[in-house]
Amino acid sequence: MRSSWEDFIIPNKDVFEPYQILSYAKDDDPFHRLWLSLPKGKKNVPLMIFFHGGGMTDDLRESPDYIYDGDFAVVEPKYRLSPDTKAPAQIEDTAMAIAWCFEHADEYGFDKTKIFVGGMSAGAYLAAITVMNPKFLAPYGLHYKNIAGLVILSGQMTKHFKIKEEMGDTRGQFVPNFDEYAPMANLAADLPPMLLVTGQSGLDMPARPEENSFVAASLKSMGHPFVRCFNLQGHHHGMVLEGSNELIRQFLPAVLRNKPEECFE
């Protein structure tokens, strides 16, 4: 599901309260806003925080339909964009938005033990690096162990090309960088349950399926108990968002029940 923020549409909207637009920072920056959707008549619900893609430069709102299942609360944050704001501001905003959700969990009825983080493309990179590298959540007293699960849709697992460029690496988009800003450089066996979905090799962005497969294989080899990776055949980069809905439908309930065997192999 893709739309402008001005034309914000909620799938299954009859089971949700009217969405709210809130600031997650102590300023009036329009990019420090999030769209919050709460299921009607429910408290202590799981929450999905989902970050849009766009290469750190575009502001198109996007999210998988399934997360609006009527059982999850959903937060879709904006974040500051290049070239007006330089890296790592986008990561800082992602951490701030996640921290806001924990801080306001009781107020809005989120279960703090069931907060998931996900994203598409650049948003998937932001979700991954912000959670996987402990330094980004640490200022808020949070750790990746506080996150219930990660949903990573065609995210770059090396350092994102725009972050890399803005931090002075001029070697080009396809020369990988594995410093602390690379999710791939922050692997640990106790990371949250993780769903990695990409398109087909040769159709998705170059190396994107291979990077995600490498992360999944490495985590499994390290003893991670719950990581799933899918390269969707016949899917190019833009098709991954819609193509992931059935996988997310399997993944989220399996995590909540702590039943990895119930998720697709």
PyRosetta script that sets phi, psi and omega in degrees:
from pyrosetta import init, pose_from_sequence

init()
pose = pose_from_sequence("MRSSWEDFIIPNKDVFEPYQILSYAKDDDPFHRLWLSLPKGKKNVPLMIFFHGGGMTDDLRESPDYIYDGDFAVVEPKYRLSPDTKAPAQIEDTAMAIAWCFEHADEYGFDKTKIFVGGMSAGAYLAAITVMNPKFLAPYGLHYKNIAGLVILSGQMTKHFKIKEEMGDTRGQFVPNFDEYAPMANLAADLPPMLLVTGQSGLDMPARPEENSFVAASLKSMGHPFVRCFNLQGHHHGMVLEGSNELIRQFLPAVLRNKPEECFE")
pose.set_psi(1, 120.5)
pose.set_omega(1, 178.3)
pose.set_phi(2, -125.2)
pose.set_psi(2, 141.4)
pose.set_omega(2, 177.8)
pose.set_phi(3, -162.8)
pose.set_psi(3, 171.8)
pose.set_omega(3, 169.3)
pose.set_phi(4, -78.8)
pose.set_psi(4, 160.1)
pose.set_omega(4, 176.6)
pose.set_phi(5, -67.3)
pose.set_psi(5, -28.8)
pose.set_omega(5, 179.5)
pose.set_phi(6, -72.1)
pose.set_psi(6, -23.2)
pose.set_omega(6, 179.2)
pose.set_phi(7, -112.6)
pose.set_psi(7, 55.7)
pose.set_omega(7, -173.2)
pose.set_phi(8, -73.1)
pose.set_psi(8, 118.9)
pose.set_omega(8, -175.8)
pose.set_phi(9, -116.5)
pose.set_psi(9, 135.2)
pose.set_omega(9, 177.7)
pose.set_phi(10, -109.5)
pose.set_psi(10, 115.4)
pose.set_omega(10, 171.9)
pose.set_phi(11, -61.8)
pose.set_psi(11, 148.0)
pose.set_omega(11, 177.5)
pose.set_phi(12, 60.2)
pose.set_psi(12, 35.9)
pose.set_omega(12, -167.7)
pose.set_phi(13, -65.5)
pose.set_psi(13, -18.9)
pose.set_omega(13, -178.3)
pose.set_phi(14, -66.7)
pose.set_psi(14, -19.9)
pose.set_omega(14, -179.1)
pose.set_phi(15, -101.8)
pose.set_psi(15, 10.2)
pose.set_omega(15, 177.9)
pose.set_phi(16, -118.2)
pose.set_psi(16, 149.7)
pose.set_omega(16, 168.1)
pose.set_phi(17, -67.7)
pose.set_psi(17, 159.5)
pose.set_omega(17, 173.1)
pose.set_phi(18, -56.2)
pose.set_psi(18, 135.9)
pose.set_omega(18, -176.9)
pose.set_phi(19, -66.3)
pose.set_psi(19, 154.2)
pose.set_omega(19, 178.4)
pose.set_phi(20, -117.4)
pose.set_psi(20, 143.9)
pose.set_omega(20, 174.1)
pose.set_phi(21, -108.2)
pose.set_psi(21, 117.8)
pose.set_omega(21, -172.7)
pose.set_phi(22, -128.7)
pose.set_psi(22, 156.4)
pose.set_omega(22, 174.3)
pose.set_phi(23, -92.8)
pose.set_psi(23, 135.4)
pose.set_omega(23, 175.8)
pose.set_phi(24, -103.1)
pose.set_psi(24, 7.7)
pose.set_omega(24, 178.6)
pose.set_phi(25, -131.5)
pose.set_psi(25, 163.1)
pose.set_omega(25, -178.8)
pose.set_phi(26, -91.5)
pose.set_psi(26, 57.0)
pose.set_omega(26, 177.0)
pose.set_phi(27, -155.2)
pose.set_psi(27, -179.4)
pose.set_omega(27, -179.0)
pose.set_phi(28, -109.2)
pose.set_psi(28, 21.4)
pose.set_omega(28, 178.6)
pose.set_phi(29, -64.1)
pose.set_psi(29, 124.0)
pose.set_omega(29, -179.1)
pose.set_phi(30, -64.2)
pose.set_psi(30, -17.1)
pose.set_omega(30, 177.4)
pose.set_phi(31, -87.8)
pose.set_psi(31, -0.5)
pose.set_omega(31, 175.0)
pose.set_phi(32, -103.6)
pose.set_psi(32, 41.2)
pose.set_omega(32, 179.1)
pose.set_phi(33, -117.8)
pose.set_psi(33, 153.5)
pose.set_omega(33, 174.7)
pose.set_phi(34, -132.3)
pose.set_psi(34, 153.0)
pose.set_omega(34, 177.9)
pose.set_phi(35, -105.7)
pose.set_psi(35, 118.7)
pose.set_omega(35, -175.0)
pose.set_phi(36, -111.1)
pose.set_psi(36, 127.1)
pose.set_omega(36, 176.8)
pose.set_phi(37, -121.9)
pose.set_psi(37, 124.7)
pose.set_omega(37, -177.4)
pose.set_phi(38, -114.1)
pose.set_psi(38, 134.8)
pose.set_omega(38, 174.6)
pose.set_phi(39, -61.6)
pose.set_psi(39, 144.1)
pose.set_omega(39, 179.7)
pose.set_phi(40, -69.0)
pose.set_psi(40, 134.1)
pose.set_omega(40, 169.3)
pose.set_phi(41, 67.4)
pose.set_psi(41, 20.3)
pose.set_omega(41, -178.1)
pose.set_phi(42, -126.0)
pose.set_psi(42, 144.0)
pose.set_omega(42, 176.2)
pose.set_phi(43, -125.8)
pose.set_psi(43, 162.7)
pose.set_omega(43, 177.5)
pose.set_phi(44, 56.5)
pose.set_psi(44, 45.3)
pose.set_omega(44, -175.3)
pose.set_phi(45, -94.5)
pose.set_psi(45, 155.9)
pose.set_omega(45, 170.7)
pose.set_phi(46, -67.4)
pose.set_psi(46, 158.3)
pose.set_omega(46, -176.8)
pose.set_phi(47, -129.5)
pose.set_psi(47, 136.2)
pose.set_omega(47, 169.3)
pose.set_phi(48, -110.3)
pose.set_psi(48, 123.3)
pose.set_omega(48, 171.8)
pose.set_phi(49, -101.8)
pose.set_psi(49, 119.4)
pose.set_omega(49, -172.8)
pose.set_phi(50, -126.5)
pose.set_psi(50, 126.9)
pose.set_omega(50, -176.3)
pose.set_phi(51, -104.0)
pose.set_psi(51, 134.1)
pose.set_omega(51, -178.6)
pose.set_phi(52, -74.8)
pose.set_psi(52, 161.1)
pose.set_omega(52, 175.6)
pose.set_phi(53, -96.5)
pose.set_psi(53, -159.0)
pose.set_omega(53, 180.0)
pose.set_phi(54, 122.8)
pose.set_psi(54, 18.5)
pose.set_omega(54, 173.5)
pose.set_phi(55, 67.5)
pose.set_psi(55, 20.9)
pose.set_omega(55, -176.8)
pose.set_phi(56, 70.7)
pose.set_psi(56, 6.6)
pose.set_omega(56, -177.8)
pose.set_phi(57, -122.2)
pose.set_psi(57, -21.7)
pose.set_omega(57, -175.6)
pose.set_phi(58, -107.5)
pose.set_psi(58, 151.4)
pose.set_omega(58, -172.0)
pose.set_phi(59, -117.0)
pose.set_psi(59, 30.0)
pose.set_omega(59, 178.7)
pose.set_phi(60, -74.7)
pose.set_psi(60, 128.1)
pose.set_omega(60, 177.1)
pose.set_phi(61, -76.3)
pose.set_psi(61, 135.1)
pose.set_omega(61, 178.9)
pose.set_phi(62, -153.3)
pose.set_psi(62, 142.8)
pose.set_omega(62, 177.5)
pose.set_phi(63, -160.1)
pose.set_psi(63, 151.6)
pose.set_omega(63, 175.3)
pose.set_phi(64, -71.6)
pose.set_psi(64, 140.7)
pose.set_omega(64, -177.6)
pose.set_phi(65, -58.9)
pose.set_psi(65, -38.2)
pose.set_omega(65, -169.0)
pose.set_phi(66, -61.8)
pose.set_psi(66, -29.3)
pose.set_omega(66, -176.2)
pose.set_phi(67, -64.0)
pose.set_psi(67, -16.8)
pose.set_omega(67, 173.3)
pose.set_phi(68, -92.0)
pose.set_psi(68, 59.1)
pose.set_omega(68, -175.0)
pose.set_phi(69, -89.2)
pose.set_psi(69, -4.2)
pose.set_omega(69, -178.7)
pose.set_phi(70, 92.0)
pose.set_psi(70, -10.8)
pose.set_omega(70, 177.2)
pose.set_phi(71, -104.7)
pose.set_psi(71, -31.0)
pose.set_omega(71, 177.9)
pose.set_phi(72, -91.5)
pose.set_psi(72, 140.9)
pose.set_omega(72, 158.5)
pose.set_phi(73, -76.7)
pose.set_psi(73, 152.6)
pose.set_omega(73, -178.1)
pose.set_phi(74, -131.7)
pose.set_psi(74, 132.5)
pose.set_omega(74, 172.3)
pose.set_phi(75, -120.4)
pose.set_psi(75, 126.1)
pose.set_omega(75, 174.2)
pose.set_phi(76, -118.1)
pose.set_psi(76, 105.8)
pose.set_omega(76, -178.6)
pose.set_phi(77, -91.6)
pose.set_psi(77, 151.0)
pose.set_omega(77, 161.7)
pose.set_phi(78, -85.9)
pose.set_psi(78, 169.2)
pose.set_omega(78, 172.1)
pose.set_phi(79, -151.9)
pose.set_psi(79, 158.8)
pose.set_omega(79, -177.5)
pose.set_phi(80, -66.1)
pose.set_psi(80, 149.1)
pose.set_omega(80, -170.5)
pose.set_phi(81, -118.3)
pose.set_psi(81, 154.9)
pose.set_omega(81, 170.2)
pose.set_phi(82, -81.3)
pose.set_psi(82, 148.3)
pose.set_omega(82, 5.8)
pose.set_phi(83, -91.4)
pose.set_psi(83, 0.0)
pose.set_omega(83, -176.0)
pose.set_phi(84, -67.6)
pose.set_psi(84, -31.6)
pose.set_omega(84, 179.5)
pose.set_phi(85, -128.1)
pose.set_psi(85, 133.6)
pose.set_omega(85, -174.4)
pose.set_phi(86, -93.9)
pose.set_psi(86, 152.2)
pose.set_omega(86, 176.0)
pose.set_phi(87, -61.6)
pose.set_psi(87, 148.2)
pose.set_omega(87, 7.3)
pose.set_phi(88, -96.1)
pose.set_psi(88, 35.4)
pose.set_omega(88, -177.6)
pose.set_phi(89, -56.8)
pose.set_psi(89, -35.6)
pose.set_omega(89, -178.9)
pose.set_phi(90, -62.9)
pose.set_psi(90, -39.6)
pose.set_omega(90, 178.5)
pose.set_phi(91, -68.9)
pose.set_psi(91, -40.7)
pose.set_omega(91, 177.7)
pose.set_phi(92, -60.5)
pose.set_psi(92, -40.9)
pose.set_omega(92, 178.2)
pose.set_phi(93, -65.8)
pose.set_psi(93, -40.2)
pose.set_omega(93, 179.0)
pose.set_phi(94, -60.8)
pose.set_psi(94, -45.9)
pose.set_omega(94, 178.6)
pose.set_phi(95, -62.1)
pose.set_psi(95, -40.7)
pose.set_omega(95, -179.9)
pose.set_phi(96, -63.5)
pose.set_psi(96, -41.1)
pose.set_omega(96, 179.7)
pose.set_phi(97, -66.5)
pose.set_psi(97, -41.6)
pose.set_omega(97, 177.4)
pose.set_phi(98, -62.8)
pose.set_psi(98, -45.1)
pose.set_omega(98, -179.7)
pose.set_phi(99, -61.9)
pose.set_psi(99, -38.7)
pose.set_omega(99, 177.5)
pose.set_phi(100, -57.1)
pose.set_psi(100, -41.0)
pose.set_omega(100, -178.4)
pose.set_phi(101, -64.8)
pose.set_psi(101, -40.2)
pose.set_omega(101, 176.2)
pose.set_phi(102, -67.4)
pose.set_psi(102, -42.3)
pose.set_omega(102, -177.7)
pose.set_phi(103, -63.3)
pose.set_psi(103, -34.6)
pose.set_omega(103, -175.0)
pose.set_phi(104, -105.0)
pose.set_psi(104, 16.4)
pose.set_omega(104, -176.3)
pose.set_phi(105, -59.5)
pose.set_psi(105, -46.8)
pose.set_omega(105, -178.0)
pose.set_phi(106, -66.1)
pose.set_psi(106, -37.8)
pose.set_omega(106, -178.9)
pose.set_phi(107, -62.2)
pose.set_psi(107, -39.7)
pose.set_omega(107, -174.9)
pose.set_phi(108, -105.0)
pose.set_psi(108, -2.4)
pose.set_omega(108, 174.4)
pose.set_phi(109, 86.9)
pose.set_psi(109, 28.9)
pose.set_omega(109, 173.8)
pose.set_phi(110, -86.3)
pose.set_psi(110, 147.4)
pose.set_omega(110, 169.7)
pose.set_phi(111, -87.4)
pose.set_psi(111, 114.4)
pose.set_omega(111, -176.1)
pose.set_phi(112, -61.7)
pose.set_psi(112, -22.9)
pose.set_omega(112, -180.0)
pose.set_phi(113, -86.1)
pose.set_psi(113, -1.1)
pose.set_omega(113, -176.1)
pose.set_phi(114, -131.2)
pose.set_psi(114, 44.4)
pose.set_omega(114, 178.0)
pose.set_phi(115, -100.4)
pose.set_psi(115, 115.9)
pose.set_omega(115, 179.9)
pose.set_phi(116, -101.2)
pose.set_psi(116, 153.2)
pose.set_omega(116, 177.3)
pose.set_phi(117, -129.0)
pose.set_psi(117, 136.6)
pose.set_omega(117, 179.6)
pose.set_phi(118, -152.7)
pose.set_psi(118, 177.7)
pose.set_omega(118, 178.4)
pose.set_phi(119, -177.8)
pose.set_psi(119, 168.4)
pose.set_omega(119, 178.8)
pose.set_phi(120, -115.7)
pose.set_psi(120, 128.9)
pose.set_omega(120, 173.5)
pose.set_phi(121, 57.9)
pose.set_psi(121, -116.6)
pose.set_omega(121, 178.2)
pose.set_phi(122, -59.0)
pose.set_psi(122, -36.4)
pose.set_omega(122, 176.8)
pose.set_phi(123, -66.0)
pose.set_psi(123, -33.1)
pose.set_omega(123, 176.0)
pose.set_phi(124, -67.5)
pose.set_psi(124, -41.6)
pose.set_omega(124, 174.7)
pose.set_phi(125, -58.4)
pose.set_psi(125, -47.2)
pose.set_omega(125, -178.7)
pose.set_phi(126, -61.5)
pose.set_psi(126, -43.4)
pose.set_omega(126, 177.6)
pose.set_phi(127, -60.7)
pose.set_psi(127, -45.0)
pose.set_omega(127, -176.6)
pose.set_phi(128, -65.7)
pose.set_psi(128, -52.3)
pose.set_omega(128, -174.4)
pose.set_phi(129, -68.8)
pose.set_psi(129, -36.8)
pose.set_omega(129, -178.2)
pose.set_phi(130, -65.7)
pose.set_psi(130, -37.6)
pose.set_omega(130, 179.3)
pose.set_phi(131, -83.0)
pose.set_psi(131, -43.8)
pose.set_omega(131, -170.7)
pose.set_phi(132, -73.3)
pose.set_psi(132, -33.7)
pose.set_omega(132, 176.6)
pose.set_phi(133, -91.4)
pose.set_psi(133, 110.7)
pose.set_omega(133, -172.6)
pose.set_phi(134, -59.9)
pose.set_psi(134, -20.0)
pose.set_omega(134, -175.2)
pose.set_phi(135, -65.3)
pose.set_psi(135, -24.8)
pose.set_omega(135, -173.3)
pose.set_phi(136, -81.5)
pose.set_psi(136, -31.7)
pose.set_omega(136, 177.1)
pose.set_phi(137, -92.8)
pose.set_psi(137, -16.5)
pose.set_omega(137, -176.4)
pose.set_phi(138, -56.4)
pose.set_psi(138, -38.5)
pose.set_omega(138, 179.4)
pose.set_phi(139, -60.3)
pose.set_psi(139, -17.3)
pose.set_omega(139, -179.5)
pose.set_phi(140, -103.8)
pose.set_psi(140, 10.5)
pose.set_omega(140, -179.0)
pose.set_phi(141, 71.5)
pose.set_psi(141, 23.3)
pose.set_omega(141, -179.1)
pose.set_phi(142, -116.3)
pose.set_psi(142, 162.1)
pose.set_omega(142, -178.7)
pose.set_phi(143, -145.2)
pose.set_psi(143, 162.7)
pose.set_omega(143, 179.1)
pose.set_phi(144, -61.2)
pose.set_psi(144, -19.6)
pose.set_omega(144, 177.9)
pose.set_phi(145, -69.4)
pose.set_psi(145, -15.8)
pose.set_omega(145, 175.6)
pose.set_phi(146, -81.4)
pose.set_psi(146, -12.0)
pose.set_omega(146, -176.9)
pose.set_phi(147, -91.9)
pose.set_psi(147, 130.8)
pose.set_omega(147, -176.2)
pose.set_phi(148, -73.0)
pose.set_psi(148, -32.3)
pose.set_omega(148, -178.0)
pose.set_phi(149, -176.5)
pose.set_psi(149, 160.7)
pose.set_omega(149, 179.3)
pose.set_phi(150, -119.4)
pose.set_psi(150, 134.6)
pose.set_omega(150, 174.6)
pose.set_phi(151, -118.6)
pose.set_psi(151, 105.3)
pose.set_omega(151, -171.0)
pose.set_phi(152, -112.7)
pose.set_psi(152, 108.8)
pose.set_omega(152, -176.4)
pose.set_phi(153, -106.2)
pose.set_psi(153, 104.9)
pose.set_omega(153, 178.6)
pose.set_phi(154, 52.2)
pose.set_psi(154, 48.6)
pose.set_omega(154, 178.0)
pose.set_phi(155, -91.2)
pose.set_psi(155, 146.5)
pose.set_omega(155, 176.5)
pose.set_phi(156, -75.6)
pose.set_psi(156, 129.4)
pose.set_omega(156, -176.8)
pose.set_phi(157, -99.2)
pose.set_psi(157, -14.8)
pose.set_omega(157, 163.1)
pose.set_phi(158, -86.5)
pose.set_psi(158, -178.6)
pose.set_omega(158, 179.2)
pose.set_phi(159, -63.0)
pose.set_psi(159, 129.9)
pose.set_omega(159, -175.3)
pose.set_phi(160, -57.6)
pose.set_psi(160, 139.9)
pose.set_omega(160, -172.6)
pose.set_phi(161, -60.1)
pose.set_psi(161, -34.8)
pose.set_omega(161, 180.0)
pose.set_phi(162, -75.2)
pose.set_psi(162, -40.5)
pose.set_omega(162, 175.8)
pose.set_phi(163, -61.3)
pose.set_psi(163, -43.6)
pose.set_omega(163, 180.0)
pose.set_phi(164, -60.3)
pose.set_psi(164, -47.8)
pose.set_omega(164, -179.3)
pose.set_phi(165, -60.7)
pose.set_psi(165, -45.6)
pose.set_omega(165, -175.9)
pose.set_phi(166, -71.7)
pose.set_psi(166, -19.6)
pose.set_omega(166, 178.5)
pose.set_phi(167, -96.6)
pose.set_psi(167, 13.9)
pose.set_omega(167, 168.6)
pose.set_phi(168, 99.7)
pose.set_psi(168, 4.1)
pose.set_omega(168, 177.6)
pose.set_phi(169, -88.1)
pose.set_psi(169, 108.5)
pose.set_omega(169, -173.7)
pose.set_phi(170, -102.4)
pose.set_psi(170, 18.9)
pose.set_omega(170, -174.9)
pose.set_phi(171, -78.6)
pose.set_psi(171, -5.6)
pose.set_omega(171, 177.6)
pose.set_phi(172, 108.2)
pose.set_psi(172, 160.1)
pose.set_omega(172, -172.2)
pose.set_phi(173, -60.6)
pose.set_psi(173, -33.6)
pose.set_omega(173, -169.9)
pose.set_phi(174, -103.4)
pose.set_psi(174, 11.4)
pose.set_omega(174, 171.2)
pose.set_phi(175, -93.2)
pose.set_psi(175, 112.2)
pose.set_omega(175, -172.0)
pose.set_phi(176, -72.0)
pose.set_psi(176, 148.4)
pose.set_omega(176, 175.3)
pose.set_phi(177, -123.0)
pose.set_psi(177, 131.8)
pose.set_omega(177, -173.7)
pose.set_phi(178, -117.1)
pose.set_psi(178, 32.3)
pose.set_omega(178, 179.3)
pose.set_phi(179, -78.8)
pose.set_psi(179, -166.9)
pose.set_omega(179, -173.5)
pose.set_phi(180, -63.4)
pose.set_psi(180, -13.6)
pose.set_omega(180, 178.4)
pose.set_phi(181, -90.6)
pose.set_psi(181, 8.5)
pose.set_omega(181, 176.2)
pose.set_phi(182, -100.8)
pose.set_psi(182, 119.6)
pose.set_omega(182, 175.3)
pose.set_phi(183, -51.9)
pose.set_psi(183, -37.3)
pose.set_omega(183, -178.5)
pose.set_phi(184, -61.1)
pose.set_psi(184, -23.6)
pose.set_omega(184, -179.7)
pose.set_phi(185, -89.7)
pose.set_psi(185, 6.0)
pose.set_omega(185, -176.1)
pose.set_phi(186, -128.0)
pose.set_psi(186, 40.8)
pose.set_omega(186, -178.4)
pose.set_phi(187, -81.3)
pose.set_psi(187, 143.5)
pose.set_omega(187, 177.7)
pose.set_phi(188, -154.7)
pose.set_psi(188, 145.3)
pose.set_omega(188, -176.1)
pose.set_phi(189, -67.4)
pose.set_psi(189, -19.6)
pose.set_omega(189, -177.9)
pose.set_phi(190, -104.0)
pose.set_psi(190, 18.0)
pose.set_omega(190, 172.1)
pose.set_phi(191, -60.8)
pose.set_psi(191, 159.8)
pose.set_omega(191, 179.6)
pose.set_phi(192, -61.5)
pose.set_psi(192, 160.5)
pose.set_omega(192, 170.2)
pose.set_phi(193, -49.9)
pose.set_psi(193, 142.7)
pose.set_omega(193, -169.8)
pose.set_phi(194, -138.8)
pose.set_psi(194, 131.7)
pose.set_omega(194, 171.7)
pose.set_phi(195, -113.1)
pose.set_psi(195, 121.2)
pose.set_omega(195, 179.1)
pose.set_phi(196, -115.6)
pose.set_psi(196, 123.5)
pose.set_omega(196, -178.9)
pose.set_phi(197, -131.0)
pose.set_psi(197, 130.7)
pose.set_omega(197, 174.0)
pose.set_phi(198, -133.2)
pose.set_psi(198, 175.7)
pose.set_omega(198, 170.0)
pose.set_phi(199, -82.0)
pose.set_psi(199, -167.3)
pose.set_omega(199, -178.3)
pose.set_phi(200, -78.2)
pose.set_psi(200, 143.6)
pose.set_omega(200, 174.4)
pose.set_phi(201, -58.4)
pose.set_psi(201, 129.9)
pose.set_omega(201, -176.1)
pose.set_phi(202, 93.5)
pose.set_psi(202, -16.5)
pose.set_omega(202, 176.5)
pose.set_phi(203, -110.2)
pose.set_psi(203, -41.3)
pose.set_omega(203, 174.3)
pose.set_phi(204, -72.7)
pose.set_psi(204, 178.1)
pose.set_omega(204, 178.9)
pose.set_phi(205, -59.1)
pose.set_psi(205, 146.5)
pose.set_omega(205, -175.3)
pose.set_phi(206, -54.0)
pose.set_psi(206, 129.5)
pose.set_omega(206, 177.1)
pose.set_phi(207, 73.4)
pose.set_psi(207, -5.0)
pose.set_omega(207, -177.5)
pose.set_phi(208, -61.9)
pose.set_psi(208, -49.1)
pose.set_omega(208, 177.7)
pose.set_phi(209, -62.7)
pose.set_psi(209, -38.9)
pose.set_omega(209, -177.4)
pose.set_phi(210, -66.8)
pose.set_psi(210, -40.4)
pose.set_omega(210, 179.1)
pose.set_phi(211, -62.7)
pose.set_psi(211, -44.5)
pose.set_omega(211, -179.3)
pose.set_phi(212, -67.4)
pose.set_psi(212, -38.6)
pose.set_omega(212, 177.3)
pose.set_phi(213, -64.6)
pose.set_psi(213, -38.2)
pose.set_omega(213, 177.6)
pose.set_phi(214, -62.4)
pose.set_psi(214, -45.2)
pose.set_omega(214, 178.9)
pose.set_phi(215, -59.6)
pose.set_psi(215, -47.4)
pose.set_omega(215, -178.6)
pose.set_phi(216, -62.5)
pose.set_psi(216, -46.0)
pose.set_omega(216, -179.4)
pose.set_phi(217, -63.4)
pose.set_psi(217, -39.8)
pose.set_omega(217, 179.9)
pose.set_phi(218, -66.5)
pose.set_psi(218, -44.3)
pose.set_omega(218, 179.5)
pose.set_phi(219, -62.4)
pose.set_psi(219, -42.5)
pose.set_omega(219, 177.7)
pose.set_phi(220, -61.1)
pose.set_psi(220, -40.6)
pose.set_omega(220, -179.9)
pose.set_phi(221, -67.2)
pose.set_psi(221, -28.0)
pose.set_omega(221, 178.0)
pose.set_phi(222, -80.1)
pose.set_psi(222, -8.1)
pose.set_omega(222, 180.0)
pose.set_phi(223, 99.1)
pose.set_psi(223, 12.8)
pose.set_omega(223, 176.8)
pose.set_phi(224, -62.0)
pose.set_psi(224, 129.3)
pose.set_omega(224, -172.6)
pose.set_phi(225, -83.4)
pose.set_psi(225, -11.7)
pose.set_omega(225, -170.6)
pose.set_phi(226, -152.7)
pose.set_psi(226, 78.2)
pose.set_omega(226, 173.3)
pose.set_phi(227, -130.8)
pose.set_psi(227, 134.7)
pose.set_omega(227, 179.5)
pose.set_phi(228, -129.2)
pose.set_psi(228, 137.0)
pose.set_omega(228, -179.2)
pose.set_phi(229, -133.7)
pose.set_psi(229, 132.9)
pose.set_omega(229, -179.3)
pose.set_phi(230, -133.4)
pose.set_psi(230, 129.3)
pose.set_omega(230, 171.1)
pose.set_phi(231, -106.4)
pose.set_psi(231, 106.5)
pose.set_omega(231, -170.7)
pose.set_phi(232, -76.7)
pose.set_psi(232, 112.4)
pose.set_omega(232, -177.9)
pose.set_phi(233, -65.3)
pose.set_psi(233, 137.5)
pose.set_omega(233, 179.7)
pose.set_phi(234, 80.8)
pose.set_psi(234, 2.2)
pose.set_omega(234, -177.3)
pose.set_phi(235, -104.5)
pose.set_psi(235, 126.9)
pose.set_omega(235, 169.2)
pose.set_phi(236, -88.0)
pose.set_psi(236, -179.3)
pose.set_omega(236, -172.5)
pose.set_phi(237, -56.0)
pose.set_psi(237, -45.5)
pose.set_omega(237, -176.0)
pose.set_phi(238, -70.4)
pose.set_psi(238, -13.8)
pose.set_omega(238, -178.7)
pose.set_phi(239, -90.3)
pose.set_psi(239, -10.1)
pose.set_omega(239, -173.8)
pose.set_phi(240, -65.6)
pose.set_psi(240, -37.5)
pose.set_omega(240, -177.6)
pose.set_phi(241, -57.1)
pose.set_psi(241, -53.1)
pose.set_omega(241, -180.0)
pose.set_phi(242, -71.0)
pose.set_psi(242, -34.6)
pose.set_omega(242, -177.2)
pose.set_phi(243, -71.3)
pose.set_psi(243, -12.6)
pose.set_omega(243, -175.4)
pose.set_phi(244, -89.6)
pose.set_psi(244, -8.4)
pose.set_omega(244, -170.6)
pose.set_phi(245, -58.3)
pose.set_psi(245, -44.0)
pose.set_omega(245, -178.7)
pose.set_phi(246, -66.9)
pose.set_psi(246, -36.6)
pose.set_omega(246, 178.3)
pose.set_phi(247, -66.6)
pose.set_psi(247, -40.9)
pose.set_omega(247, 177.2)
pose.set_phi(248, -64.9)
pose.set_psi(248, -38.3)
pose.set_omega(248, 178.2)
pose.set_phi(249, -59.5)
pose.set_psi(249, -33.7)
pose.set_omega(249, 176.8)
pose.set_phi(250, -80.1)
pose.set_psi(250, -38.8)
pose.set_omega(250, -170.9)
pose.set_phi(251, -70.8)
pose.set_psi(251, -51.4)
pose.set_omega(251, -171.7)
pose.set_phi(252, -61.4)
pose.set_psi(252, -49.2)
pose.set_omega(252, 177.9)
pose.set_phi(253, -63.5)
pose.set_psi(253, -34.4)
pose.set_omega(253, 178.7)
pose.set_phi(254, -63.9)
pose.set_psi(254, -39.0)
pose.set_omega(254, 176.8)
pose.set_phi(255, -65.5)
pose.set_psi(255, -46.2)
pose.set_omega(255, -177.8)
pose.set_phi(256, -62.0)
pose.set_psi(256, -31.1)
pose.set_omega(256, 178.2)
pose.set_phi(257, -91.5)
pose.set_psi(257, -1.8)
pose.set_omega(257, -175.6)
pose.set_phi(258, 53.9)
pose.set_psi(258, 46.5)
pose.set_omega(258, -178.5)
pose.set_phi(259, -126.7)
pose.set_psi(259, 76.4)
pose.set_omega(259, -178.2)
pose.set_phi(260, -59.6)
pose.set_psi(260, -26.7)
pose.set_omega(260, -179.3)
pose.set_phi(261, -67.2)
pose.set_psi(261, -16.6)
pose.set_omega(261, 179.4)
pose.set_phi(262, -85.0)
pose.set_psi(262, -5.7)
pose.set_omega(262, 178.8)
pose.set_phi(263, -95.7)
pose.set_psi(263, 148.3)
pose.set_omega(263, -178.5)
pose.set_phi(264, -51.5)
pose.set_psi(264, 138.9)
pose.set_omega(264, 170.5)
pose.set_phi(265, -90.5)
pose.dump_pdb("model.pdb")
